[in-house]
Amino acid sequence: MTSDPTLERHFKGHRDNVTSVDFSCNMKQIATGSMDSCVMIWNMKPQMRAYRFDGHKDAVTSVQFSPSGHLVASASRDKTVRLWVPSRKAESTAFRAHTATVRSVNFSGDGQTLVTASDDKTIKVWTVHRQKFLFSLNQHINWVRCAKFSPDDRLIVSSSDDKTIKLWDKNSRECIHSFYEHAGYANHVDFHPGGTCVAAASTDNSVKVWDIRSHKMLQHYQVHSGVMNSLSFHSSGNFLITASNDSTMKILDLVEGKLLYTLHGHQGPVTCVAFSGTGEYFASGGSDEQVMVWKSNFDSSDCGDTVRLQHKTTSRIQAPPASSTGQPDFSMQPRVLHGQTSDPSEDFNRQDFQTAVHPQSSSRSGIQNRATQSHTYRDPTSSSTHQTQTQGLKHSSHVQAQSQASEGGVPPGLASTLEHIIGQLDILTQTVSILEQRLTLTEDKLKECLENQMEIGLHLQRQREEEEEEEEV
């Protein structure tokens, strides 16, 4: 790292919590959604004004630029998805996507399809052109918070209030695997740029990174003292940024498996965060109605190669609990799990671990921009070890612990009964989905009939007017 992240700009224009943020591919614009029902397009050039798009009738929950940057998709509590042209004219097209709040919207890598997630417990895939419904995925049994395409567009990952994270095959439309969250549910989930793992931001204040091939947990970070709302991978895959209700953002070094920075800037919960396409910048939004743009200042050598996360061991980081004032107490010491050898890039390959506690430094830099004050804290790698505890964790015992955790210690009889109930619920969900699709088709047909009837009526009216004109002549 050449220097700490710095706050470059901040925007204020929303009238309620900012819920989502995204960069355009050329870095010229930033899109945000808010509980105020508006989508805002912020221009990075200081001279250019922001665009406010009004169209949704309720809170905007998610926004994303298309890969080309020519469209912005927005999801809303009004059950619709809108596609906007990010220009002054604010042209948009809307379609009713679900029967309940739409929680997230995401473009495929080729920009041809959209995936949406909803409180109606379904995930739906649509064409961008004409917004044609393609298919739905129906195995979640509670609200679906988030759904994302994999980098190669072959898979979809989703997170739900049913405490599962599901992997789907887009072509077969089957659920490949379910990861289970025991303490909370994941508010946000996303694929690593390499496509081999997923990260989840959970309501139990933790971040988990899962290998999608071996289905093992690779890393578990307990660094926040509040519910986690959002996360974003750096384009190199080496870093992950998180946003939390504890009013901070954290930058995690995935290569060394450690907390790198703690960022203070928002007054209140940080609700969303996103890296730019190149990773040079990242943006955050909060309940303070502000949007902040930060420069990463990552050294090019840190971002050169994409991390290949291995699945033999689980790296865990724990941060100190919050102090009585509600702010994290940085004088305390986070526990960091490191490998025995000195090469940090091999931390994920260890079979035997050594637990080392490193103190976190005081504030490295105070960044002030206009009326907003932000602080960056760095977790040093060279600090002395205060407490060392050796744990001989063999791979077999680790796998056994993992399997026990995934099963949750449920007796076989109860497990089979629960599976049967879930199966029945799946059938009911699929039946409802089929009925919903038929209803959508019926609505479309009815709309066509009404349009045709209007056209016929207008045609007849013109004919009468022409006949009356001829009679008068």
C-alpha positions as CSV (number, residue, x, y, z in Angstrom):
1,M,0.0,0.0,0.0
2,T,1.3,3.4,-0.9
3,S,-1.0,5.3,1.5
4,D,-4.3,5.1,3.3
5,P,-7.6,5.5,1.5
6,T,-8.7,9.1,1.2
7,L,-12.1,10.7,1.0
8,E,-12.3,12.4,-2.4
9,R,-15.8,13.8,-2.7
10,H,-19.2,13.5,-1.0
11,F,-22.7,14.1,-2.4
12,K,-25.8,15.1,-0.7
13,G,-29.2,15.2,-2.4
14,H,-31.2,12.2,-1.1
15,R,-33.9,12.9,1.5
16,D,-33.7,9.5,3.2
17,N,-31.4,6.5,3.7
18,V,-29.2,5.7,0.8
19,T,-29.8,2.0,0.0
20,S,-27.5,1.1,-2.9
21,V,-24.6,2.5,-4.9
22,D,-22.8,1.6,-8.1
23,F,-20.2,3.0,-10.5
24,S,-20.5,3.3,-14.3
25,C,-17.8,1.4,-16.2
26,N,-16.1,4.6,-17.4
27,M,-16.1,6.0,-13.8
28,K,-17.9,9.2,-15.0
29,Q,-21.1,8.5,-13.1
30,I,-22.4,7.0,-9.8
31,A,-25.9,5.7,-9.4
32,T,-27.6,5.6,-6.0
33,G,-31.0,4.5,-4.7
34,S,-32.8,5.7,-1.6
35,M,-35.7,5.2,0.7
36,D,-36.9,8.5,-0.7
37,S,-38.1,6.6,-3.8
38,C,-35.6,8.4,-6.1
39,V,-32.7,7.2,-8.2
40,M,-29.8,9.7,-8.4
41,I,-27.1,9.9,-11.0
42,W,-24.1,11.8,-9.7
43,N,-21.5,13.1,-12.3
44,M,-17.9,12.8,-11.2
45,K,-17.0,16.0,-13.0
46,P,-17.5,18.8,-10.4
47,Q,-19.1,21.2,-12.8
48,M,-21.9,18.8,-13.9
49,R,-25.1,18.6,-11.9
50,A,-26.7,15.4,-10.6
51,Y,-29.8,13.9,-12.2
52,R,-32.8,13.0,-10.0
53,F,-35.1,10.3,-11.4
54,D,-38.6,10.1,-10.0
55,G,-40.7,7.2,-11.1
56,H,-40.9,4.6,-8.4
57,K,-43.8,4.9,-6.0
58,D,-41.9,3.5,-3.0
59,A,-38.4,3.0,-1.7
60,V,-35.6,2.1,-4.1
61,T,-33.8,-0.9,-2.8
62,S,-31.1,-1.6,-5.4
63,V,-29.4,0.1,-8.4
64,Q,-26.9,-1.1,-10.9
65,F,-25.3,0.1,-14.1
66,S,-25.4,-2.2,-17.1
67,P,-21.9,-3.4,-18.2
68,S,-21.9,-0.9,-21.1
69,G,-23.0,1.9,-18.8
70,H,-25.9,2.8,-21.1
71,L,-28.6,1.7,-18.7
72,V,-29.3,1.8,-15.0
73,A,-31.6,-0.8,-13.4
74,S,-33.5,0.0,-10.2
75,A,-35.5,-2.3,-7.9
76,S,-38.2,-1.0,-5.6
77,R,-40.6,-1.7,-2.8
78,D,-43.4,-0.8,-5.3
79,K,-42.8,-4.4,-6.8
80,T,-41.4,-3.0,-10.0
81,V,-38.0,-2.8,-11.8
82,R,-37.2,0.2,-13.9
83,L,-34.5,0.6,-16.6
84,W,-33.3,4.2,-17.0
85,V,-31.1,5.9,-19.5
86,P,-28.7,7.8,-17.3
87,S,-29.1,11.2,-18.9
88,R,-31.0,14.5,-18.3
89,K,-34.1,13.2,-20.1
90,A,-34.6,10.5,-17.5
91,E,-36.2,8.1,-20.0
92,S,-37.3,4.8,-18.4
93,T,-39.3,1.7,-18.8
94,A,-40.9,-0.1,-15.9
95,F,-42.2,-3.6,-15.5
96,R,-43.9,-5.4,-12.6
97,A,-41.3,-7.9,-11.6
98,H,-42.7,-9.6,-8.5
99,T,-45.8,-9.8,-6.2
100,A,-43.8,-8.2,-3.3
101,T,-40.9,-5.9,-2.6
102,V,-38.0,-6.3,-5.1
103,R,-34.9,-6.4,-3.0
104,S,-32.1,-6.6,-5.6
105,V,-31.4,-6.3,-9.3
106,N,-28.3,-7.4,-11.1
107,F,-27.1,-7.4,-14.8
108,S,-25.4,-10.5,-16.3
109,G,-21.9,-10.0,-17.5
110,D,-23.0,-9.7,-21.2
111,G,-25.7,-7.2,-20.3
112,Q,-28.4,-9.3,-21.9
113,T,-30.3,-10.5,-18.8
114,L,-31.3,-9.4,-15.3
115,V,-31.8,-11.3,-12.1
116,T,-34.2,-10.0,-9.4
117,A,-34.8,-11.1,-5.9
118,S,-37.9,-10.5,-3.9
119,D,-39.9,-10.8,-0.6
120,D,-42.2,-13.1,-2.6
121,K,-39.5,-15.7,-1.9
122,T,-38.6,-16.0,-5.6
123,I,-35.6,-15.2,-7.9
124,K,-36.5,-14.3,-11.5
125,V,-34.5,-13.9,-14.6
126,W,-35.5,-11.5,-17.4
127,T,-34.2,-10.3,-20.8
128,V,-33.1,-6.7,-20.8
129,H,-34.6,-6.2,-24.3
130,R,-38.4,-6.0,-23.9
131,Q,-38.0,-7.2,-20.2
132,K,-39.3,-10.7,-21.1
133,F,-39.7,-13.1,-18.2
134,L,-37.5,-16.2,-18.7
135,F,-37.8,-18.3,-15.5
136,S,-37.9,-18.2,-11.7
137,L,-36.0,-20.1,-9.0
138,N,-38.3,-21.1,-6.1
139,Q,-36.6,-23.1,-3.3
140,H,-36.2,-20.3,-0.7
141,I,-38.8,-20.3,2.0
142,N,-38.5,-16.7,3.2
143,W,-37.7,-13.3,1.7
144,V,-34.8,-13.3,-0.8
145,R,-32.5,-10.4,0.0
146,C,-30.0,-10.6,-2.8
147,A,-29.2,-12.4,-6.1
148,K,-26.1,-12.1,-8.3
149,F,-24.7,-13.6,-11.5
150,S,-21.3,-15.3,-11.4
151,P,-18.6,-13.6,-13.5
152,D,-19.1,-16.2,-16.3
153,D,-22.9,-15.9,-16.1
154,R,-23.3,-19.7,-15.6
155,L,-24.3,-19.5,-11.9
156,I,-26.5,-17.4,-9.7
157,V,-26.0,-16.9,-5.9
158,S,-28.8,-15.8,-3.6
159,S,-29.3,-15.1,0.1
160,S,-32.5,-15.3,2.0
161,D,-34.0,-14.7,5.5
162,D,-34.4,-18.5,5.6
163,K,-30.7,-18.4,6.7
164,T,-29.5,-20.1,3.5
165,I,-27.2,-19.0,0.7
166,K,-28.1,-20.9,-2.5
167,L,-26.0,-21.6,-5.6
168,W,-28.1,-22.1,-8.8
169,D,-27.1,-23.4,-12.2
170,K,-28.6,-20.9,-14.7
171,N,-29.0,-23.4,-17.5
172,S,-30.5,-26.3,-15.6
173,R,-32.3,-24.0,-13.2
174,E,-31.4,-26.3,-10.3
175,C,-30.1,-25.5,-6.9
176,I,-26.6,-26.9,-6.8
177,H,-25.8,-26.3,-3.1
178,S,-27.1,-24.5,0.0
179,F,-24.8,-22.9,2.5
180,Y,-26.4,-22.6,6.0
181,E,-26.1,-19.5,8.3
182,H,-26.8,-20.6,11.9
183,A,-26.7,-17.3,13.8
184,G,-28.3,-14.8,11.3
185,Y,-29.1,-14.4,7.6
186,A,-27.1,-12.8,4.8
187,N,-28.1,-9.3,3.8
188,H,-25.7,-9.2,0.8
189,V,-23.9,-11.8,-1.2
190,D,-21.5,-11.6,-4.1
191,F,-19.0,-13.7,-6.2
192,H,-15.3,-13.3,-6.0
193,P,-14.0,-11.9,-9.4
194,G,-12.3,-15.3,-10.0
195,G,-15.7,-17.0,-9.7
196,T,-14.5,-19.7,-7.4
197,C,-16.0,-18.5,-4.1
198,V,-18.7,-16.2,-2.7
199,A,-18.8,-13.8,0.3
200,A,-21.8,-13.1,2.5
201,A,-22.4,-10.1,4.8
202,S,-24.5,-11.4,7.6
203,T,-26.8,-10.0,10.4
204,D,-24.6,-11.8,12.9
205,N,-22.0,-9.1,12.2
206,S,-19.7,-11.5,10.3
207,V,-18.3,-12.0,6.8
208,K,-18.0,-15.5,5.5
209,V,-16.2,-16.6,2.4
210,W,-17.2,-20.0,0.9
211,D,-15.6,-22.1,-1.8
212,I,-18.3,-23.0,-4.3
213,R,-16.4,-26.1,-5.5
214,S,-15.6,-27.8,-2.2
215,H,-18.5,-26.1,-0.4
216,K,-16.1,-25.4,2.5
217,M,-15.9,-22.1,4.4
218,L,-12.5,-20.5,3.5
219,Q,-12.6,-17.4,5.8
220,H,-14.7,-16.0,8.6
221,Y,-14.2,-12.4,9.7
222,Q,-15.8,-11.1,12.9
223,V,-14.7,-7.5,12.6
224,H,-17.8,-5.5,13.0
225,S,-19.9,-4.7,16.1
226,G,-23.1,-4.2,14.2
227,V,-25.3,-5.8,11.5
228,M,-23.5,-6.0,8.1
229,N,-25.4,-4.5,5.2
230,S,-23.1,-4.7,2.2
231,L,-19.8,-5.9,0.7
232,S,-17.8,-5.5,-2.5
233,F,-14.8,-7.3,-3.9
234,H,-11.8,-5.3,-5.4
235,S,-11.4,-6.2,-9.1
236,S,-8.1,-8.0,-8.3
237,G,-9.9,-10.2,-5.8
238,N,-7.3,-9.4,-3.2
239,F,-9.4,-7.1,-1.0
240,L,-13.0,-7.0,0.3
241,I,-14.7,-3.9,1.7
242,T,-17.7,-4.2,4.1
243,A,-20.3,-1.8,5.4
244,S,-22.1,-2.1,8.8
245,N,-24.6,-0.6,11.2
246,D,-21.7,0.2,13.5
247,S,-21.1,3.3,11.2
248,T,-17.8,1.9,9.8
249,M,-16.4,0.3,6.7
250,K,-13.7,-2.3,6.9
251,I,-11.1,-3.2,4.2
252,L,-10.0,-6.9,4.5
253,D,-6.8,-8.3,3.0
254,L,-7.9,-11.7,1.6
255,V,-4.3,-12.7,0.8
256,E,-3.1,-12.4,4.3
257,G,-6.4,-13.0,5.9
258,K,-6.5,-9.9,8.1
259,L,-8.2,-6.6,8.7
260,L,-6.4,-3.8,6.9
261,Y,-8.4,-0.6,7.5
262,T,-11.3,0.7,9.5
263,L,-13.0,3.7,7.8
264,H,-15.1,6.3,9.7
265,G,-17.1,8.9,7.7
266,H,-20.8,8.3,7.9
267,Q,-22.9,9.5,10.9
268,G,-24.9,6.4,11.6
269,P,-25.2,3.0,9.8
270,V,-23.3,2.5,6.5
271,T,-25.9,0.9,4.3
272,C,-24.1,0.2,1.0
273,V,-20.6,0.1,-0.5
274,A,-19.1,-0.7,-3.9
275,F,-15.7,-0.6,-5.6
276,S,-15.3,0.9,-9.0
277,G,-14.6,-1.4,-11.9
278,T,-10.8,-0.8,-11.7
279,G,-10.8,-0.7,-7.9
280,E,-9.2,2.7,-7.9
281,Y,-12.2,4.2,-6.1
282,F,-15.0,3.0,-3.9
283,A,-18.2,4.6,-2.9
284,S,-20.4,4.3,0.2
285,G,-23.9,5.4,1.2
286,G,-25.5,5.7,4.6
287,S,-28.5,6.5,6.8
288,D,-27.1,10.0,7.0
289,E,-28.4,10.5,3.4
290,Q,-24.8,11.0,2.1
291,V,-22.8,9.4,-0.7
292,M,-19.1,9.4,-0.2
293,V,-16.4,8.6,-2.8
294,W,-13.0,7.4,-1.6
295,K,-9.7,6.8,-3.4
296,S,-8.4,3.3,-2.6
297,N,-4.6,4.2,-2.9
298,F,-3.8,0.5,-3.3
299,D,-0.3,-0.2,-4.6
300,S,-0.4,-1.8,-8.1
301,S,1.8,-4.7,-6.7
302,D,-1.0,-5.5,-4.2
303,C,-3.6,-5.7,-7.0
304,G,-1.6,-7.5,-9.7
305,D,-2.7,-11.1,-9.3
306,T,-6.1,-12.5,-8.5
307,V,-6.2,-14.5,-5.3
308,R,-6.8,-18.2,-5.6
309,L,-8.4,-19.0,-2.3
310,Q,-7.8,-22.6,-1.1
311,H,-10.2,-24.7,0.9
312,K,-8.1,-26.8,3.2
313,T,-8.5,-24.5,6.2
314,T,-10.6,-21.8,7.6
315,S,-9.0,-18.4,8.4
316,R,-10.8,-16.5,11.1
317,I,-10.5,-12.9,12.3
318,Q,-12.3,-11.5,15.3
319,A,-12.5,-7.9,16.3
320,P,-13.1,-6.4,19.7
321,P,-16.6,-5.9,21.0
322,A,-18.1,-2.4,20.8
323,S,-17.4,0.0,23.6
324,S,-20.2,1.4,25.8
325,T,-20.5,4.4,23.5
326,G,-21.4,2.3,20.5
327,Q,-18.1,2.9,18.7
328,P,-15.6,0.1,18.3
329,D,-12.9,0.2,21.0
330,F,-9.7,0.4,19.0
331,S,-7.4,0.1,22.0
332,M,-8.4,-3.5,22.3
333,Q,-6.8,-6.3,20.3
334,P,-8.4,-8.3,17.5
335,R,-7.6,-12.0,17.3
336,V,-6.0,-13.0,14.0
337,L,-5.4,-16.5,13.0
338,H,-2.1,-16.9,11.1
339,G,-0.2,-19.9,9.7
340,Q,3.0,-21.1,11.2
341,T,5.2,-20.2,8.3
342,S,6.2,-16.7,7.4
343,D,4.6,-16.5,3.9
344,P,1.2,-14.8,4.4
345,S,-0.1,-15.8,1.0
346,E,-0.1,-19.5,2.1
347,D,-2.4,-18.8,5.1
348,F,-5.2,-20.7,3.4
349,N,-3.1,-23.8,2.9
350,R,-2.2,-24.4,6.5
351,Q,-3.3,-27.6,8.4
352,D,-1.8,-26.4,11.7
353,F,-2.5,-23.0,13.0
354,Q,-1.0,-20.6,15.5
355,T,-3.2,-17.9,17.1
356,A,-1.5,-14.6,17.4
357,V,-3.0,-11.3,18.8
358,H,-1.9,-8.1,17.3
359,P,-2.8,-4.7,18.7
360,Q,-4.5,-2.2,16.4
361,S,-2.9,1.1,16.0
362,S,-4.4,4.5,16.8
363,S,-5.7,6.7,14.1
364,R,-3.3,6.9,11.2
365,S,-4.9,9.8,9.4
366,G,-7.7,12.2,9.9
367,I,-9.4,13.0,6.6
368,Q,-11.7,16.0,6.4
369,N,-13.7,17.1,3.4
370,R,-16.1,20.0,3.7
371,A,-18.4,19.5,6.6
372,T,-17.8,15.7,6.7
373,Q,-15.1,14.2,8.9
374,S,-13.8,10.7,8.3
375,H,-11.0,8.7,9.9
376,T,-8.9,5.8,8.6
377,Y,-7.5,3.2,11.0
378,R,-4.9,0.7,9.9
379,D,-4.3,-2.7,11.4
380,P,-0.4,-3.0,11.4
381,T,1.2,-6.2,10.3
382,S,4.5,-5.5,12.1
383,S,3.2,-5.0,15.6
384,S,4.5,-7.2,18.4
385,T,2.7,-10.4,19.5
386,H,1.0,-9.9,22.9
387,Q,-0.5,-13.3,23.3
388,T,0.2,-16.6,21.5
389,Q,-1.8,-19.8,21.7
390,T,-0.9,-22.9,19.7
391,Q,-3.7,-25.0,18.4
392,G,-2.9,-28.3,16.6
393,L,-5.8,-28.5,14.2
394,K,-5.5,-31.4,11.9
395,H,-7.4,-31.3,8.6
396,S,-9.6,-34.3,9.4
397,S,-10.8,-32.8,12.7
398,H,-11.4,-29.5,10.9
399,V,-13.6,-31.2,8.3
400,Q,-15.4,-33.1,11.0
401,A,-16.2,-29.8,12.8
402,Q,-17.3,-28.3,9.6
403,S,-19.7,-31.2,8.9
404,Q,-21.1,-31.1,12.4
405,A,-21.6,-27.3,12.1
406,S,-23.4,-27.7,8.7
407,E,-25.7,-30.4,10.1
408,G,-26.3,-28.3,13.2
409,G,-26.5,-31.4,15.4
410,V,-30.0,-32.3,14.2
411,P,-31.2,-35.9,14.9
412,P,-31.7,-38.0,11.7
413,G,-35.4,-38.5,12.3
414,L,-36.1,-34.8,12.8
415,A,-33.8,-34.0,9.8
416,S,-35.8,-36.3,7.5
417,T,-39.1,-34.8,8.7
418,L,-37.8,-31.3,8.1
419,E,-36.6,-32.3,4.6
420,H,-40.1,-33.7,3.9
421,I,-41.7,-30.4,5.1
422,I,-39.3,-28.4,3.0
423,G,-40.0,-30.6,0.0
424,Q,-43.8,-29.9,0.4
425,L,-43.1,-26.2,0.8
426,D,-41.0,-26.3,-2.4
427,I,-43.9,-27.9,-4.3
428,L,-46.3,-25.2,-2.9
429,T,-43.9,-22.5,-3.9
430,Q,-43.5,-23.9,-7.4
431,T,-47.3,-24.2,-7.8
432,V,-47.7,-20.5,-6.7
433,S,-45.0,-19.5,-9.1
434,I,-46.7,-21.3,-12.0
435,L,-50.0,-19.6,-11.1
436,E,-48.2,-16.3,-10.9
437,Q,-46.7,-16.9,-14.4
438,R,-50.1,-17.7,-15.8
439,L,-51.5,-14.6,-14.1
440,T,-48.7,-12.5,-15.7
441,L,-49.5,-14.0,-19.1
442,T,-53.2,-13.3,-18.6
443,E,-52.4,-9.7,-17.6
444,D,-50.3,-9.3,-20.8
445,K,-53.1,-10.8,-23.0
446,L,-55.7,-8.5,-21.3
447,K,-53.4,-5.5,-21.8
448,E,-53.1,-6.4,-25.5
449,C,-56.9,-6.8,-25.8
450,L,-57.4,-3.4,-24.2
451,E,-54.8,-1.8,-26.5
452,N,-56.4,-3.4,-29.6
453,Q,-59.9,-2.3,-28.4
454,M,-58.6,1.3,-27.9
455,E,-57.1,1.2,-31.4
456,I,-60.4,-0.1,-32.9
457,G,-62.3,2.6,-31.0
458,L,-60.0,5.3,-32.3
459,H,-60.3,3.9,-35.8
460,L,-64.1,3.9,-35.7
461,Q,-64.1,7.4,-34.3
462,R,-61.9,8.6,-37.2
463,Q,-64.3,6.9,-39.6
464,R,-67.3,8.6,-38.1
465,E,-65.6,12.0,-38.2
466,E,-64.6,11.4,-41.9
467,E,-68.2,10.4,-42.8
468,E,-69.6,13.4,-41.0
469,E,-67.2,15.7,-42.9
470,E,-68.2,14.1,-46.2
471,E,-71.9,14.5,-45.3
472,E,-71.3,18.2,-44.5
473,V,-69.6,18.6,-47.9
